[in-house]
Amino acid sequence: MIVTRGLTKRFGPVLAVDQVDLDVREGDRFGFLGPNGSGKTTVIRMLLGLVFATSGEIEVLGKPIPSRVREVLPRVGALVEGPSAYGHLSGRANLALIDAAGQVGLAGIDGRPVRKYSLGMRQRLGLAAALLRAPRLLVLDEPTNGLDPQGIREIRDLLVRLNEAGTTVFLSSHQLAEVEQLCTRVGIVNRGRLVLQAELSALRPVTGRVIVRSPDADRAAAELNGQVASRDGDQLVVTGTDPAALNARLVTAGLRVIEIRPERSSLEDLVLELTGPGADRIDRDAGQPGDHPPPATGDAP
């Protein structure tokens, strides 16, 4: 669905994107991750033909970009760098132009002009616009920005349904917990370079510890004295044991077990390990590749 080869973008002396080789396959729910200023949005803008690459190749839906962008974009839904709408019109007037509104939780919208919408409502409107043509590929840049936890879950469930119906999802987000629940593959960029691209399931190895949730946490902690590494309410992290054997031990002791599973390394730990501090942190070595580029005057087609 998306293939890039040696994709590179310079803004004057700033190397914003450096030899990126993306491979997003049909049916993926692909998470595109990295700190602020790592080049994620620049890559997305190049994929959509909004910014020209300095060098390299791009294919979207099997067509070269930007030369065939007019054929590709009608089959692509996108939300990049925040939603746009006619601010002077009411929500109803805007939604008359966007028939996907009901999918994103705006079916009962009132007559307020869009300029008075909250950020979350604007975000839902932008998602509706992205879904207008039932796209084969959905490209989203921070789609849950401004949404409350319930709204985030609604959008996640919507994206899963769309994916199961045949839409490939390419998602850039800082909500790593959401990416863990939604995405099947991830790519991580740092300072303009793609430092990792793989199946998400392969990137979170077991730690050798077991997570247990029990309403009898106090008694469980006493039973497992010396093996409990940490505790948070009814959840215990237990060292050096097999989940099946641990479950049998607790049940034999008359303790109730709500959940038991191997502990896995988090996506957050992996991203921090590969990227370090974000590019919006000001240190002495400022001006490194992947920093925020200056405005691209005249760069879009």
C-alpha positions, 0 to 999 in steps of 0.5 A: 500500500505504501512503499518508499525507497531512500526517501529523503527531504532537506529544508536548506541545511536541515536534513529532515528525512534521511533515506527512509524505506517504508513498507506498509502492506495491505491490511496493516494497522501501521503505527508510525512513531517517533519524538517531536521533530523526528520527521514523521509529518514531513514523511506523511506530507510527501506520501500525499504529494503535499511536499516534494521529496529531495530524493528517493521514490514513493509508491502509494496504492502501487502508483508513483507519487507525486506524478500519479497523485491525482489518481491515488488521492481519491482512494486515500482518506487523510487527516494531517496536522489537524482538521480543517472546516468552514469555520463560519458555517454551522456543524450541520452545514459542514456535515451536509458535505460530509456523509461519514459524520455518524461514524465518528460521533457527530450525528447529533451535532447542533447549529453552532459554527465550527469556529466554536467547536472544541478541539475534540469536536474538530478532530471528529469532523476531520475524521469524518472528512477522511472517511467520506469516500470509503478509502482503501488507505487511511492516513492519520496524523494524531487522530485522537488529539483533543479527545477524551478517553471515551472518544479515544476508545470510540475512534480506536474501535472505529479504526479496527472495524474499518480495517476489518472491512478492508481499509489499511490504516497508517497512523502517526501518534504519540499515544503509545498505549493506543498504538499497542492496542490498535496496531499490528506493525510499527515503524519508529523514526528518530532524527529523520531515519527509520530505526525500526520496522517490524511486527508489533508482536515481535517487539515486546518480548516477555520479561520473565515475570508474571502479572497477576490480578486478584481481589485477594491481593493481600493474601496472594502477596503473603503466599508469594512472599519474596517473589512479588517485585511490585504491587499496584492495588489488586495487581502483583508483578511476580518474579521467576515463575511459570504462569500456569504453575503460579495459577495452580499454586494460588487456586490451591491456596484458595485465592481468586485470580482475575487475570494472569499473564506473562509481563512483556516489555512496553512499546514506550520502553522500546521507543525511548530506548531507540530514540532518546530525548525528543527533538523539541528538547533544547540541548547544546547540540541543537540543529541535528537532523530531524529538527523541525524544518522551516516553512516550505515556501512553494514546495507543494504542487 
